[in-house]
């Protein structure tokens, strides 16, 4: 089985960013939902997606729900084009 996605805030102040890694897919939906609950209130708008594996429509929907449209646009800018299309 593939590694479930992870999200964490790295750094502090102006240099802080959300780090997304692993697989953001339907098979990991419940794990991802719990992790997003822990960072939902963070004001961070910079994203590091260099360790992100797969992202499907279920993972994208969770991210949109957690971050809202404005922060999702910041996240989309950090994604490869095929993944970016899921958030726009």
Secondary structure, 3 states (H helix, E strand, C coil): CCCECEEEEECCHHHCEEEEEEEECHHHHHHHHHHHHHHCCCCCCCEEEEEEEEECHHHHHHHHHHHHHHHHHHHHHCCCHHHHHHHC
